[in-house]
Amino acid sequence: MTSLTPRSPYTQDELKTLFPAKLELQLVQILLRHGERSPVSARFQNAGLPAFWPYCNAVRQLKSAVLDRTTGQFTTMEWRRRLESFGPNDEPVLAAGPAGELDAICDMGMLTDRGRQTTFDLGRRLRHLYVNQLHFLPPVLKDADSMYLRATPIPRALESLQETFWGLYPTHKRAPAFPPPAILTRAPADETLFPNDSNCRRFAALSRAFAQRTAERWNTTDDMAYLNKLWSKWMPEDSPQVAVDSRPRLSGIMDTINSTLAHGPETRLPKEFYDKKGRDIIEKIGVEEWFSGYEESQEYRVLGIGGLMGDVVSRMVGSAEQSTADGEYEIARALDDKHLQDGKGATPIRFGLSGCHDTTLAAVLASMGAFEGDKWPPYTSHIAIEMFRKAEAGSPPGPPGNSQAAIPPTKSCTASGANAKPSWFSSLFSWTSADSARAKPGTPPPGIGRKRTGELSAEEKAKLEGYYVRLRYNDEVVKVPGCKPQGKHLDGDESFCTLEAFKAIVDKFVPTNWKQQCAADVRAPTFPDKPEPAGY
């Protein structure tokens, strides 16, 4: 519900089961929730909770790019930020922490020092698994051309992504001439890395309808009466009762409780807020309010998380097709013909990190029918979406799950010698100039990733054969119900979906035109006429 307690690293026996030798790991995409943060709004000052928290030392040492007109060059300006607020009579006053601190003051919803620590530690855990144990990623990174990095426009997501990357490849594990990595972001109106109700009117209407249903179900229950007994004395005069739709909303109360639990004693609420039964109730109701729509409504899945999952699957299909649609199109240093003619061949994407939010992770799991229980994703939670390929017969033995990954491949690999036959690994990552040249800025990369499974030709379906997808949430394997039938998973292990089955499930809730569908009639019915279960 609040901070994640990571499990211990996998043992060798666990690795053999989780990463069987008959499969080779080819592409890993990590969706990570940001680390611990301050509350998104100041609440419960009447209960003694300070509005401003002194846990953000990053603001003491900020850097910005500035243009020096005398030289025509950009340089770096170092500065520290102080936060200003309203005084009693609207005059400006400096925001201060509980002990009068003026520096290191967090803004609302800001990644704290603790959040930076836990996301850095997530990077170290990812390094231990994918570098030290599986040898899937190189121990020293020459450049980030094989990594797809993306974050939402919300600063805590970007900063958590950066901390995780730093933990995965700290300074001494990067080449001396390591170039700055490309990190992708989008304008808020185009963002699909989280459920974007602010820029999707129809999804906002669906969200409100499911939230209202939750309020009608729970506001008059014994559980809500229990919460009122605990907390109503601190509710504001204009909204004196705790309710799903009170002010603050029940989910807002949960947000403040979670944020305080993740930090020090200087920013704690009265002990009644940490009553175990009360916390269990608020979490159960919050999960229903925010995430039940994904489990019940196809349209909810389409508008809330379908765009992101379409991108995730497209990158996997691009990797299987050996095209720049694996994510290389977005992060390549250049995509022009001269770049290709100069022999600077493209590099396949091996690893992706996306900095996002709790609503992203729960939406993905719920839409795949894999969100079990009623637990809110803790800070620094992550989902690993791993794509495997069946190992070639007679391939040399190596680390579990990835016998050849110790040598980072390139798309321009060729066999040595006039009569030498290219290895499978070499041919897998050999992109032709023609294929790469078709992927130009402003033009979508080539491939069948966005083509519906039912529309694929037999030849196109054959490109997906021999590939499998597996989800792990906070290092625990989760299963997709639609992959259980025979033929839709790896023989003997239902957790490995075939890529074709996984894509077919996701295809059903990938939008055809997200912005157009977001503009649909908000007054149309919001609940489906018949059950539309997720994960099939």
C-alpha positions in Angstrom: 0.0 0.0 0.0 2.9 2.4 0.6 6.6 1.5 0.3 7.6 -1.7 -1.4 9.6 -4.4 0.5 11.5 -6.1 -2.3 11.9 -9.9 -2.3 15.4 -11.4 -2.1 17.2 -12.1 -5.4 16.3 -15.3 -7.2 18.3 -18.3 -6.3 20.0 -20.4 -8.9 17.2 -23.0 -8.7 14.6 -20.3 -9.2 16.5 -18.9 -12.2 16.4 -22.3 -13.9 12.7 -22.4 -13.6 12.0 -18.8 -14.4 14.4 -18.6 -17.3 14.4 -22.1 -18.9 17.3 -23.0 -21.1 15.0 -23.7 -24.0 14.1 -20.0 -24.2 16.4 -17.1 -24.9 15.6 -13.7 -23.6 15.3 -11.1 -26.4 13.5 -8.0 -25.2 12.7 -6.7 -21.7 10.3 -3.7 -21.1 10.0 -2.4 -17.5 7.1 -0.2 -16.4 8.0 1.3 -13.1 6.0 3.4 -10.7 7.9 6.4 -9.3 9.3 6.3 -5.8 8.1 7.8 -2.6 6.8 11.4 -2.9 5.0 14.1 -0.9 1.2 14.2 -1.1 -0.3 15.7 -4.2 -2.3 18.1 -2.1 -1.9 19.6 1.4 -4.4 17.9 3.7 -5.1 17.5 7.4 -3.2 20.6 8.6 -5.8 20.6 11.4 -4.5 17.2 12.5 -0.9 18.6 12.8 0.4 17.5 9.5 2.8 20.1 7.9 1.8 21.3 4.5 5.4 21.4 3.3 8.0 18.6 3.8 11.8 19.0 4.0 12.7 15.8 2.2 13.7 17.0 -1.3 17.4 17.9 -1.2 17.6 17.8 -5.0 16.2 21.4 -5.0 19.5 22.6 -3.3 21.5 21.6 -6.4 19.5 22.2 -9.6 21.0 22.7 -13.0 19.5 24.3 -16.1 20.7 24.8 -19.7 21.1 28.5 -20.5 22.2 30.2 -23.8 25.1 32.5 -23.5 24.6 35.1 -26.2 28.2 36.3 -26.0 29.5 32.9 -27.1 26.4 31.5 -28.8 26.9 28.4 -26.7 24.7 26.7 -24.1 26.1 26.4 -20.6 24.8 25.2 -17.3 23.4 27.4 -14.6 23.4 25.9 -11.1 20.8 27.2 -8.7 18.7 26.3 -5.7 15.0 26.5 -5.4 13.0 28.0 -2.5 9.2 27.6 -2.4 7.0 30.5 -1.8 3.4 30.4 -0.6 0.5 32.5 0.6 0.6 34.2 4.0 -2.4 34.9 6.3 -3.3 38.1 4.3 -2.3 36.8 0.9 1.2 38.3 1.3 4.1 36.1 0.0 5.8 33.9 2.6 8.5 31.3 2.3 7.2 27.8 2.7 8.8 26.2 5.7 9.1 22.6 7.0 8.0 21.3 10.4 11.2 22.6 12.1 11.3 25.9 10.1 13.4 24.5 7.3 13.5 26.8 4.2 15.6 24.6 1.9 15.0 21.1 0.6 11.2 21.8 0.7 9.2 19.5 -1.4 6.5 20.8 -3.8 3.2 18.9 -3.9 3.7 15.4 -5.3 7.4 15.7 -5.6 9.9 12.8 -5.5 11.6 12.8 -2.2 15.0 11.7 -1.1 13.5 8.4 0.0 11.9 8.0 -3.5 15.3 8.6 -5.1 16.9 6.0 -2.9 14.3 3.3 -3.7 14.3 3.8 -7.4 18.1 3.8 -7.5 17.9 0.5 -5.6 15.4 -0.8 -8.1 18.0 -0.2 -10.8 20.6 -2.1 -8.8 18.2 -5.0 -8.5 17.6 -5.0 -12.2 21.3 -5.0 -12.7 21.8 -7.9 -10.4 19.2 -9.9 -12.4 19.9 -8.9 -16.0 23.6 -8.3 -15.8 25.1 -10.4 -13.0 22.8 -13.4 -13.1 21.4 -13.7 -16.6 24.2 -11.8 -18.5 21.5 -10.4 -20.7 22.9 -6.8 -20.6 26.6 -5.9 -20.8 28.4 -5.2 -17.6 29.7 -1.9 -19.0 27.5 0.2 -21.2 29.2 1.8 -24.2 26.1 3.8 -25.2 22.3 3.7 -24.6 21.4 2.9 -28.3 20.0 -0.4 -27.2 17.7 1.1 -24.5 14.3 2.5 -24.9 13.8 5.2 -22.1 10.5 7.0 -21.7 8.7 8.9 -18.9 5.4 10.8 -18.4 5.5 14.6 -18.3 5.2 14.5 -14.5 8.6 15.3 -13.0 8.6 12.5 -10.4 8.2 9.9 -13.1 11.2 11.3 -15.1 13.4 11.6 -12.0 12.5 8.0 -11.0 13.4 6.8 -14.4 16.8 8.6 -14.2 17.5 7.2 -10.7 16.7 3.6 -11.9 18.9 4.0 -14.9 21.7 5.3 -12.6 21.3 2.3 -10.4 21.4 -0.1 -13.4 24.4 1.6 -14.9 26.2 3.8 -12.4 29.0 6.1 -13.6 31.8 3.5 -13.2 29.7 1.0 -15.3 29.4 3.3 -18.3 32.1 4.0 -20.9 34.3 7.1 -20.3 32.8 8.7 -23.5 29.3 7.6 -22.8 27.0 9.9 -24.8 23.8 11.4 -23.2 21.0 8.9 -23.6 17.7 9.8 -25.3 14.7 9.9 -23.0 11.3 10.1 -24.7 8.5 12.3 -23.4 5.2 13.4 -24.9 3.0 16.5 -24.7 0.2 16.0 -22.1 -2.5 15.8 -24.7 -0.7 12.9 -26.4 0.3 11.0 -23.2 -0.8 7.3 -23.0 1.8 6.1 -20.4 -0.8 6.7 -17.8 -4.7 6.8 -18.0 -5.1 10.3 -19.3 -8.6 11.4 -18.2 -7.5 15.0 -18.4 -7.2 14.8 -22.1 -9.7 12.1 -23.0 -13.3 13.3 -22.3 -14.9 10.0 -22.9 -12.5 8.2 -20.5 -13.1 10.9 -17.9 -16.9 10.2 -18.2 -16.3 6.5 -17.7 -14.0 7.1 -14.7 -16.6 9.3 -13.1 -19.3 6.7 -13.7 -17.3 3.9 -12.0 -16.3 6.2 -9.2 -19.9 7.1 -8.6 -20.9 3.4 -8.6 -18.3 2.8 -5.9 -19.6 5.7 -3.9 -23.2 4.3 -4.1 -22.0 0.9 -3.0 -19.8 1.9 -0.1 -20.9 5.3 1.4 -23.6 3.8 3.6 -21.8 0.6 4.7 -20.5 -0.5 8.0 -17.0 -0.2 6.7 -17.5 3.5 5.9 -19.0 4.0 9.3 -15.9 2.5 10.8 -13.7 5.0 8.8 -15.9 7.9 10.0 -15.4 6.8 13.5 -11.7 6.9 13.0 -11.2 10.1 10.9 -14.4 12.3 10.7 -13.2 14.6 13.5 -10.5 15.9 11.1 -12.7 16.4 8.1 -13.4 20.0 7.0 -16.6 21.7 8.0 -18.1 21.8 4.5 -17.5 18.0 4.1 -17.7 16.5 7.6 -18.2 12.9 6.6 -15.6 10.5 5.2 -17.0 9.1 1.9 -15.8 7.9 -1.5 -16.7 11.3 -2.9 -16.1 13.5 0.1 -13.7 16.4 0.1 -11.0 15.3 0.4 -12.0 12.1 -1.5 -11.4 8.8 0.2 -8.6 8.1 -2.3 -7.0 11.5 -1.3 -7.0 10.5 2.3 -5.3 7.2 1.3 -2.7 9.2 -0.6 -1.8 11.3 2.4 -1.7 8.2 4.7 0.6 6.4 2.2 2.9 9.4 1.8 3.3 9.9 5.6 4.0 6.2 6.2 6.8 6.4 3.7 8.7 9.2 5.5 9.9 10.4 8.8 8.1 11.0 12.2 8.1 14.8 11.6 5.4 14.3 9.0 2.9 11.9 10.6 -0.8 12.0 11.2 -2.5 11.0 14.5 -2.3 7.3 15.2 -5.9 6.7 14.2 -5.0 7.1 10.5 -2.8 4.1 10.7 -5.4 1.7 12.1 -4.8 -1.6 10.2 -8.5 -2.3 9.7 -9.1 1.2 8.5 -6.2 1.0 6.0 -7.4 -2.3 4.6 -10.9 -0.9 4.1 -9.7 2.3 2.4 -7.4 0.3 0.1 -10.1 -2.2 -0.9 -12.5 0.6 -1.8 -9.8 2.7 -3.6 -8.8 -0.3 -5.8 -12.5 -0.8 -6.8 -13.0 2.9 -7.5 -9.9 3.3 -9.7 -9.4 0.0 -11.3 -12.6 -2.1 -11.6 -13.4 -0.5 -14.9 -10.4 -2.2 -16.6 -11.7 -5.6 -15.4 -15.3 -5.0 -16.6 -15.3 -2.7 -19.6 -13.6 -3.1 -23.0 -14.0 0.6 -23.7 -12.4 1.5 -20.3 -9.4 -0.6 -21.3 -9.3 0.9 -24.8 -9.2 4.5 -23.6 -7.4 4.1 -20.3 -4.4 1.9 -21.2 -4.9 0.4 -24.7 -2.6 3.0 -26.4 0.3 2.0 -24.1 -0.2 -1.7 -24.4 -0.4 -1.3 -28.2 3.0 0.4 -28.1 4.4 -2.4 -25.9 3.3 -5.1 -28.2 4.4 -3.3 -31.3 7.9 -3.1 -29.9 7.9 -6.9 -29.2 6.6 -7.6 -32.7 9.2 -5.2 -34.2 11.9 -7.2 -32.3 10.5 -10.4 -33.7 10.3 -8.9 -37.2 13.8 -7.5 -36.9 12.7 -4.0 -37.7 13.2 -0.5 -36.3 9.7 -0.8 -34.8 11.3 -2.4 -31.7 11.8 1.1 -30.4 15.0 1.9 -32.2 13.1 4.2 -34.5 12.3 6.5 -31.5 15.7 6.7 -30.0 18.1 6.3 -32.9 20.7 9.1 -33.2 19.9 9.4 -36.9 17.5 7.7 -39.4 18.6 9.2 -42.7 20.1 7.4 -45.7 23.6 8.9 -45.1 23.7 7.6 -41.6 23.0 4.1 -43.0 25.4 4.4 -45.9 28.2 5.4 -43.5 27.9 2.0 -41.9 26.4 3.3 -38.7 23.9 0.5 -38.6 21.0 0.5 -36.3 21.1 -1.1 -32.9 18.3 -3.4 -31.7 16.5 -2.5 -28.6 17.2 -4.9 -25.8 15.9 -3.2 -22.7 13.2 -0.5 -22.0 12.5 1.6 -18.9 9.3 3.6 -18.7 8.8 5.9 -15.7 5.1 6.0 -14.9 2.5 5.7 -12.1 0.5 3.4 -9.9 -2.5 3.9 -12.2 -0.4 2.7 -15.1 0.7 -0.6 -13.4 -2.7 -1.4 -12.0 -4.4 -0.6 -15.4 -2.0 -2.9 -17.2 -2.4 -5.8 -14.8 -6.2 -5.4 -14.6 -6.6 -5.2 -18.3 -4.6 -8.4 -18.8 -6.8 -10.1 -16.1 -3.8 -10.4 -13.9 -4.5 -7.9 -11.1 -5.1 -10.2 -8.2 -6.3 -9.2 -4.8 -7.1 -5.6 -3.7 -3.7 -4.2 -3.0 -2.7 -0.8 -4.4 0.7 -0.8 -6.2 3.3 0.4 -3.7 5.9 3.1 -4.5 8.6 1.8 -6.8 6.6 -1.2 -8.0 7.4 -2.4 -11.5 6.2 -4.8 -14.2 8.7 -6.6 -16.3 7.3 -7.6 -19.7 9.8 -10.1 -21.1 9.9 -11.5 -24.6 11.7 -14.8 -25.3 12.6 -16.8 -28.3 12.9 -20.5 -28.6 16.6 -21.4 -28.4 18.1 -22.8 -31.6 18.8 -26.5 -31.5 22.5 -27.1 -30.7 23.1 -23.5 -29.5 26.0 -23.3 -27.1 25.2 -23.5 -23.4 25.2 -20.3 -21.4 23.5 -18.4 -18.6 19.9 -19.4 -17.9 17.4 -18.1 -20.4 19.9 -16.3 -22.6 22.8 -18.3 -23.9 24.3 -15.6 -26.2 23.3 -12.3 -24.6 26.7 -11.6 -23.0 27.8 -10.0 -26.4 25.5 -7.1 -27.2 24.3 -7.6 -30.8 24.1 -5.0 -33.5 21.8 -4.9 -36.5 24.7 -4.7 -38.8 26.3 -8.0 -37.7 27.7 -10.1 -40.5 29.5 -13.5 -40.6 33.3 -13.5 -41.1 34.8 -15.3 -44.0 33.7 -15.6 -47.6 31.9 -18.9 -47.1 30.8 -18.4 -43.5 27.2 -18.8 -42.7 25.7 -16.2 -40.4 24.6 -17.4 -37.0 21.0 -17.2 -35.9 21.9 -14.3 -33.6 23.7 -12.5 -36.4 20.8 -12.9 -38.8 18.2 -12.0 -36.2 19.8 -8.5 -35.7 20.7 -7.8 -39.3 18.6 -4.9 -40.6 18.7 -4.0 -44.3 19.3 -0.4 -45.3 15.9 -0.4 -47.1 14.1 -1.5 -43.9 15.7 1.1 -41.8 15.4 3.9 -44.4 11.6 3.5 -44.4 11.6 4.6 -40.7 12.0 8.3 -41.0 11.0 11.1 -38.6 7.3 11.8 -38.9 6.6 8.4 -40.4 5.7 5.4 -38.3 8.2 2.5 -38.5 7.4 -0.4 -40.7 5.8 -3.6 -39.4 2.7 -5.5 -38.4 2.7 -4.5 -34.7 -0.5 -2.4 -35.0 -2.2 -4.8 -37.4 -5.0 -6.8 -35.8 -4.2 -10.5 -35.3 -7.3 -11.5 -37.2 -6.1 -9.5 -40.2 -2.6 -11.0 -40.4 -1.7 -13.2 -43.3 -0.3 -16.7 -42.8 3.1 -15.3 -43.7 2.8 -12.5 -41.2 1.6 -14.8 -38.4 4.7 -17.0 -39.1 6.9 -14.1 -38.0 5.4 -14.4 -34.5 6.0 -18.2 -34.1 8.6 -19.3 -31.6 8.2 -16.2 -29.4 6.8 -16.0 -25.9 5.8 -13.3 -23.5 5.9 -13.4 -19.7 4.8 -10.8 -17.0 6.5 -10.4 -13.6 5.0 -7.9 -11.1 7.4 -7.0 -8.4 9.4 -10.1 -9.2 6.4 -12.4 -8.9 5.1 -14.2 -12.0 1.6 -13.3 -13.0 -0.6 -15.3 -15.5 -2.9 -14.1 -18.2 -6.1 -16.1 -18.2 -6.5 -16.0 -22.0 -3.1 -17.8 -22.4 -4.2 -20.9 -20.5 -5.7 -22.9 -23.4 -3.5 -25.4 -25.1 -1.5 -23.9 -27.9 -1.5 -20.4 -26.4 1.4 -20.9 -24.0 4.7 -22.7 -23.7 4.2 -26.4 -23.2 4.3 -27.1 -19.5 4.2 -23.4 -18.3 1.1 -21.3 -18.7 3.0 -18.1 -17.6 4.7 -18.0 -21.0 2.1 -16.7 -23.5 2.8 -17.2 -27.1 3.5 -13.8 -28.7 0.5 -14.4 -31.1 -1.9 -15.1 -28.2 -0.6 -12.2 -26.1 -0.9 -9.8 -29.1 -4.5 -11.1 -29.8 -5.6 -10.4 -26.3 -4.1 -6.9 -26.4 -5.4 -6.2 -29.9 -8.9 -6.2 -28.5 -8.4 -3.1 -26.5 -5.9 -1.2 -28.6 -7.6 2.0 -29.9 -7.8 2.6 -33.6 -7.8 6.3 -33.2 -7.4 7.3 -29.5 -8.1 11.0 -29.9 -11.1 10.4 -32.0 -12.5 7.8 -29.6 -11.8 10.1 -26.7 -14.0 12.7 -28.3 -17.0 10.2 -28.4 -20.3 11.2 -26.9 -19.7 11.5 -23.2 -23.5 11.0 -22.6 -23.5 7.5 -24.1 -24.0 4.6 -21.7 -20.9 4.0 -19.5 -21.4 0.4 -18.4 -21.3 -2.5 -20.8 -24.6 -4.4 -21.5 -23.0 -7.7 -20.9 -19.8 -8.8 -19.1 -16.6 -8.0 -20.9 -13.9 -9.7 -18.7 -10.3 -8.8 -19.1 -7.4 -11.0 -20.2 -9.1 -12.9 -23.0 
